[in-house]
Amino acid sequence: MFKPAQFYIVVGNSSFIVRKEGSNINTEIYLETFAPYVPPYHHLFDEDKCSYLMDITSQIKKLKMKNITIILPDDCIDLAVEKKILTGFFTDNGISKIQFTFQCFLLSLENKKYISISKTTRTLVMHYIAYKAALATRYYDLNNTTIEEVSQDLKNIHSQCKYNDIPVFINNVNDNMEAFSSLGTLVSLDDIFTNAMKL
C-alpha cells in the first residue's frame, strides 16, 4: 500500500518552514504580521484577508502534503488553542494526518535533561526539559529582559538544576538568539529538522 510522504512544518516567527522527510530543502511560506506580539498564524481565519489567505492556501496545496508534523514555538506548550487553530487550518487545506511537537523538545536528542531558551513573537521563554516534558517554565518580557537575568535563573528554574550541571540549548530557529550564545549551545533550524526526522 502506498504510504504518503511525511512533511515537517516548523512554525517560525514569520513563516511556516516546510521540509519533506529525507530532504534538506526548505519551502518557506511567509506570513504577514498584522499586530505586535500576535503570532501571524492567528490571522489564518480573518475574513477580511481573502487574497492573502488564498495565496497561503495555494502554496500549501502545491506541496501535496497529507501527513504532517507541526513543530510549534516554545511559548505555547500550555495553549491548546494554538493546536486547534493550526489543525483547523491544515485540515481545511487537505491534510489528513496531523501530529504536533514543540521546538524545545527537539533541541537535543542525546541529553534527556536540559534547559531550553527561546524567543518567539510574544516572549522569551525558558523551559527545564526532562524526558520530553517541560517540568518548569519561565516567561520573560521580550524588550526588558537582560541576558544576565536569564543567566541567573538557569540554576533556579527547577530544584534539579540547582546542584547539577544541566546543559543549556538555545533555540535559534529564527536566527535571533546569537546574543544568548554565551549561555549554551545554539541549535539551528537544520538541527531541529534533523532531530525531528530521527524520532
C-alpha positions as CSV (number, residue, x, y, z in Angstrom):
1,M,0.0,0.0,0.0
2,F,1.2,3.5,-0.9
3,K,2.4,5.5,2.2
4,P,2.2,9.3,1.8
5,A,5.4,11.2,2.4
6,Q,5.9,12.7,5.8
7,F,6.3,16.5,6.0
8,Y,7.6,18.6,8.9
9,I,6.5,22.2,9.4
10,V,8.4,24.4,11.8
11,V,6.2,27.4,12.9
12,G,8.6,30.3,12.8
13,N,8.1,33.9,14.0
14,S,7.1,35.0,10.5
15,S,6.6,31.9,8.3
16,F,5.9,28.2,8.0
17,I,9.1,26.4,7.1
18,V,8.3,23.1,5.4
19,R,10.6,20.1,4.8
20,K,9.9,16.7,3.3
21,E,11.2,13.7,5.1
22,G,14.6,12.7,3.6
23,S,15.2,16.1,2.0
24,N,17.3,19.0,3.1
25,I,15.4,21.6,1.0
26,N,13.1,24.0,2.8
27,T,10.0,25.6,1.4
28,E,9.2,28.8,3.3
29,I,5.6,30.2,3.3
30,Y,5.8,33.7,4.6
31,L,3.1,35.0,7.0
32,E,2.3,38.7,7.5
33,T,2.4,40.3,10.9
34,F,-0.8,42.3,11.5
35,A,-0.4,43.2,15.2
36,P,2.6,43.3,17.6
37,Y,3.1,40.2,19.8
38,V,0.4,38.3,18.0
39,P,1.7,35.2,16.0
40,P,0.9,35.6,12.3
41,Y,-0.9,32.3,12.2
42,H,-3.6,33.7,14.4
43,H,-4.9,35.5,11.4
44,L,-5.4,32.4,9.2
45,F,-9.2,32.7,9.6
46,D,-9.6,36.5,9.2
47,E,-12.4,37.1,6.7
48,D,-11.1,40.5,5.6
49,K,-7.8,39.0,4.3
50,C,-9.1,36.9,1.4
51,S,-6.4,37.3,-1.2
52,Y,-3.6,36.9,1.4
53,L,-5.1,33.7,2.7
54,M,-5.8,32.4,-0.8
55,D,-2.1,32.8,-1.6
56,I,-1.0,30.9,1.5
57,T,-3.6,28.1,0.7
58,S,-2.3,27.9,-2.8
59,Q,1.3,27.4,-1.6
60,I,0.2,24.7,0.8
61,K,-1.8,22.8,-1.7
62,K,1.1,22.8,-4.2
63,L,3.2,20.8,-1.8
64,K,0.6,17.9,-1.9
65,M,1.0,17.1,1.8
66,K,-1.2,14.5,3.5
67,N,0.8,13.6,6.6
68,I,2.5,16.4,8.6
69,T,4.2,17.0,11.9
70,I,3.8,20.6,13.1
71,I,6.7,21.8,15.3
72,L,5.3,24.6,17.4
73,P,7.0,27.6,19.1
74,D,8.1,27.1,22.7
75,D,5.7,29.6,24.3
76,C,2.6,27.6,23.6
77,I,3.2,24.3,25.3
78,D,0.2,25.0,27.6
79,L,-2.0,26.7,25.0
80,A,-4.4,24.1,23.4
81,V,-5.9,26.8,21.2
82,E,-2.7,27.0,19.1
83,K,-3.1,23.4,18.1
84,K,-6.8,24.0,17.4
85,I,-6.0,26.9,15.1
86,L,-3.4,25.0,13.1
87,T,-5.4,21.8,13.0
88,G,-8.4,23.6,11.6
89,F,-6.4,25.4,9.0
90,F,-4.4,22.5,7.7
91,T,-7.4,20.1,7.8
92,D,-9.3,22.7,5.7
93,N,-6.4,22.5,3.2
94,G,-6.5,18.8,2.7
95,I,-4.1,17.4,5.3
96,S,-5.4,14.1,6.6
97,K,-2.9,13.3,9.4
98,I,-1.5,16.0,11.8
99,Q,0.8,15.5,14.7
100,F,2.4,18.1,17.0
101,T,5.6,18.6,18.9
102,F,7.5,21.6,20.2
103,Q,10.8,23.0,19.2
104,C,12.2,22.8,22.7
105,F,11.8,19.0,22.7
106,L,14.0,18.8,19.6
107,L,17.0,20.8,20.7
108,S,18.9,17.7,21.9
109,L,18.2,14.0,21.4
110,E,21.3,12.9,23.3
111,N,20.5,14.8,26.5
112,K,17.4,13.6,28.4
113,K,17.5,16.6,30.7
114,Y,18.4,20.1,29.6
115,I,17.3,23.8,29.8
116,S,16.0,25.4,26.6
117,I,15.8,29.1,25.9
118,S,13.7,30.5,23.0
119,K,12.5,33.8,21.6
120,T,9.0,33.9,20.0
121,T,6.8,36.6,18.7
122,R,5.3,37.0,22.2
123,T,8.0,36.3,24.7
124,L,11.4,35.0,25.8
125,V,10.8,31.6,27.4
126,M,13.0,29.2,29.4
127,H,12.0,25.5,30.0
128,Y,13.5,22.8,32.1
129,I,13.1,19.7,29.8
130,A,13.2,16.2,31.2
131,Y,12.4,13.2,29.1
132,K,10.4,15.2,26.5
133,A,8.3,17.1,29.1
134,A,8.6,20.7,30.3
135,L,8.9,20.4,34.1
136,A,9.3,24.1,34.7
137,T,8.8,27.2,32.6
138,R,9.7,30.9,33.0
139,Y,8.5,33.7,30.7
140,Y,10.3,37.0,30.2
141,D,9.4,40.3,28.7
142,L,10.8,40.5,25.1
143,N,12.0,44.0,25.4
144,N,13.0,44.4,29.0
145,T,15.0,41.3,29.9
146,T,18.8,41.1,30.0
147,I,21.0,38.1,29.4
148,E,22.2,38.4,33.0
149,E,18.6,38.0,34.3
150,V,18.1,34.8,32.2
151,S,21.6,33.5,33.3
152,Q,20.7,33.9,37.0
153,D,17.6,31.8,36.5
154,L,19.4,28.8,35.0
155,K,20.1,27.3,38.4
156,N,16.7,28.4,39.9
157,I,14.2,27.2,37.3
158,H,13.8,23.8,39.0
159,S,15.2,22.1,42.1
160,Q,17.0,19.5,39.9
161,C,19.0,22.3,38.3
162,K,20.3,23.9,41.5
163,Y,23.2,21.5,42.2
164,N,23.5,19.6,38.8
165,D,25.4,20.6,35.7
166,I,22.4,20.8,33.3
167,P,23.2,21.6,29.7
168,V,21.6,24.6,28.1
169,F,20.4,24.7,24.5
170,I,19.4,28.0,22.7
171,N,16.7,27.7,20.1
172,N,18.0,29.7,17.1
173,V,15.3,28.6,14.6
174,N,14.5,32.3,13.8
175,D,18.2,33.4,13.7
176,N,17.6,35.8,16.6
177,M,19.5,34.3,19.6
178,E,23.2,34.9,18.8
179,A,23.3,37.3,21.8
180,F,22.5,34.3,24.1
181,S,25.2,32.0,22.8
182,S,27.3,32.5,25.9
183,L,24.7,30.7,27.9
184,G,24.7,27.5,25.9
185,T,24.7,25.7,22.6
186,L,22.9,27.4,19.7
187,V,20.5,25.0,17.9
188,S,19.7,25.8,14.2
189,L,16.6,25.2,12.1
190,D,18.5,22.4,10.3
191,D,19.3,20.8,13.6
192,I,15.6,20.8,14.6
193,F,14.5,19.3,11.3
194,T,17.3,16.6,11.6
195,N,16.2,15.7,15.1
196,A,12.5,15.6,14.2
197,M,13.2,13.2,11.4
198,K,15.2,10.9,13.7
199,L,12.2,10.3,16.0
